[in-house]
Amino acid sequence: MISMNKHTGEKNSSMDFVTIGERGQVVIPQPIRESTGLNAGDKLIVFTKHNEMICLVPASSMRRLVDVLTEQLSDLEAPETKSEGK
């Protein structure tokens, strides 16, 4: 495996090469698991973009995103009492 984070110049990015096994399995390289805090048993959301890119997102990260977006949408939908001066 070749770690590409040294070549990208970005501290928060990395890239490695993996091989798909006979059963469709891939192993997430150790440096990526360590830098992202992934552990055995963690759930990942898998989706594709334009049937070309395959993305893996930790379910916990997506949960946090949904929580933040839900809170922000609630704030937008709440009646504005601050500007009424009451």
Secondary structure, 3 states (H helix, E strand, C coil): CCCCHHHHCCCCCCCCCCCCCCCCCCCCCHHHHHHHCCCCCCCEEEEEECCCEEEEEEHHHHHHHHHHHHHHHHHHHCCCCCCCCC
